[in-house]
Each structure stands twice: as structure tokens, then as C-alpha cells.
Amino acid sequence: MRGTTEGHPVVVAFSGGLDSTVTAALARDALGAGHVLLVTVNMGEYAYKRGNEIVLEVAEQLGLQQRCILGQFKQHRVQAAGPACNRCTREIKLGMVKAVAGGRLVLTGANRSDTWGQLGLKVCNGYYAPLLELGKPEIRALADEMGVRPPRIGENPGREGCKLKHLLKPLAAPEFHGRAVSRANETVLTVLREAGFVPDLANVKIIGPLGRNVGLVNVRPAPDPAVRDRLVAALRAIEELVDVHIVDAPLTLVAKASPAILNDPHARHWIEHGRLAPDFAAPITVEWRKTSNRRLGTFHIVDFFTE
């Protein structure tokens, strides 16, 4: 890292997760704390409250200066044509950091597990990915060796992110679609935490036509009936949700897709198996259909049915 950075000050695109934490620790040890600035793009309403706390806690543990910039409103443009996590990473999570880096090299936590990060180049266009050749097991081992394992939010056993990854439709009306996914996913963690239940997976996927928000609740392991009933009641009290279903059996998601996705088997496979399946509490399949919505740029889960 010293050779790549030539000892100059750097900026770390910092989420408080495992990958960016290890990257920050490596930079600190190689360059010194005074040469490392952590920059976090905070998604405002779409950020988990616990996630915000973790960012501050880990920055303090690392002994590094940290700065937050707000990315919530840029999401309204990026996600308006459908779920677009890769574009968000490029334009918001990395692009906004680079914009404030002042010409400094921007370090990212991109690694072998990231489809968006697999450019094959550790240094590219002002970004440096020191973990690019490592997989998750190697990164976890490195974190343990350095003593920098960050806490989990509790929504996913692997990569945890902002709540918008659980909105499986266009963010056409932020005050309706955005508020539904934000409130539902904060609620599920709050109810489980208050019940003393520690989940491996916990989220609410927001699907349905643009005029109806339907929540598919994924919790693993399954909570006991009393906690489950409390969770359903709390979610049904959210005015932006018209219906709530617990995912406890295999189901089929009905997806409408843009021509670019519908005509690309690799893209459909990745969305089903890489993007969607890991976040569901039961096995899923996807039934793909052509969209009549010319504004749809990616995909839209319009319905579901159980097998």
C-alpha cells in the first residue's frame, strides 16, 4: 500500500462494514492515522439507525477522522427506474466520495465477492482496491488478525447495506415507496431487538404494483409465534403498507424486466441467485415477464405466489 499511494494522504469510502473497516485499518497501519480520512455517504432515511451508530463507533475504535456526506436525495434519481445497487455504488457511494477527496486516492473495500468491483484492476481512475484479490473468508481472517471485526446491523449475515436494497420496485414516489421500505425495515429490527431475538437475517422486501406496497417479511431463524404476531402487527400499522406476508415457504416472484435484463440470461441469473435469493428466508424462483413500462430500466417484482 505504501508503494501504491507513495505515502500520500488517502480517503477511504467507509460504510462501517467488514470490507471498508479492514481497508481503513490497513491504510492506517501503512500510512499513519494522520494520512487517512474516512468518508461515509449517509443515506438519511434509508440508512439503518444502528448502521449510523456503527460507523461512528468503528471510526473511533480505529482512531481515524471521519466525515459524512448526505446521499439520500441522489438515490431518488438513481433508483427511480428500478433497483440499481451497482449504479448506486458507482455514482453515489464511490462517486460522491471521490468528488470530495480533493484529488486524493480513494480506497474501497471492493473484493472478489463484489460483482460491481470486479474490474480486474486494483488501481483504476482514482480508486484503489487493496482487497480486490481476496475473498470473504480471507478478509474475515485478516480482520481477526488485526482485531477490527465491526458489529453487525443484523439484517444480513454477509453484506449489510442501506434499506433501499429491499425495495424491489422503482423508487417512483419517495414519500410512498421510500418511506415504506424505510419504516418497515427499521421496524423489523426494532421489534426483534425489543423481544431479545437475535436474527441471522431480517428484512422486509417491498414488492407489488406501483400503487400498492406489499411487504414480504424474511426472518431467519424463524421467531416464536408471539414474536411473529407482534412483528406482523407492527408492520401492518405502517400506513404505506397495504399487506404483509411472512416468508416461511418456497415462493415464486413475478418480475417484470427491461429488455436489457429480459434478453440477458446472465443478468437474470445474477439477479435471482446473487441479488435476491440470499435475502430471502425460504427458497425462491423468479418468473420473468416483459414490461410495458418504458421507464423501467432494471426490474420490478410485481407479485408473488407460493408453491
C-alpha positions, 0 to 999 in steps of 0.5 A: 500500500505504501508503494501504491499511494507513495505515502500520500494522504488517502480517503477511504469510502467507509460504510462501517462494514467488514470490507471498508473497516479492514481497508481503513485499518490497513491504510492506517497501519501503512500510512499513519492515522494522520494520512487517512480520512474516512468518508461515509455517504449517509443515506438519511432515511434509508440508512439503518439507525444502528448502521449510523451508530456503527460507523461512528463507533468503528471510526473511533475504535480505529482512531481515524477522522471521519466525515459524512456526506448526505446521499439520500436525495441522489438515490431518488434519481438513481433508483427511480427506474428500478433497483440499481445497487451497482449504479448506486455504488458507482455514482453515489457511494464511490462517486460522491466520495471521490468528488470530495477527496480533493484529488486524493486516492480513494480506497474501497473495500471492493473484493472478489465477492463484489460483482460491481468491483470486479474490474480486474484492476486494483488501481483504476481512475482514482480508486484503489482496491487493496482487497480486490484479490481476496475473498470473504473468508480471507478478509474475515481472517485478516480482520481477526488478525488485526482485531477490527471485526465491526458489529453487525446491523443484523439484517444480513449475515454477509453484506449489510447495506442501506434499506433501499436494497429491499425495495424491489420496485422503482423508487417512483414516489419517495414519500410512498415507496421510500418511506415504506421500505424505510419504516418497515425495515427499521421496524423489523429490527426494532421489534426483534431487538425489543423481544431479545431475538437475535436474527441471522437475517431480517428484512422486509422486501417491498414488492407489488404494483406501483400503487400498492406496497406489499411487504414480504417479511424474511426472518431467519431463524424463524421467531416464536409465534408471539414474536411473529404476531407482534412483528406482523402487527407492527408492520401492518400499522405502517400506513404505506403498507397495504399487506404483509406476508411472512416468508416461511415457504418456497415462493415464486416472484413475478418480475417484470424486466427491461429488455436489457435484463429480459434478453440477458440470461446472465443478468437474470441469473445474477439477479435471482441467485446473487441479488435476491435469493440470499435475502430471502428466508425460504427458497425462491424462483423468479418468473420473468415477464416483459414490461410495458413500462418504458421507464423501467430500466432494471426490474420490478417484482410485481407479485408473488405466489407460493408453491 
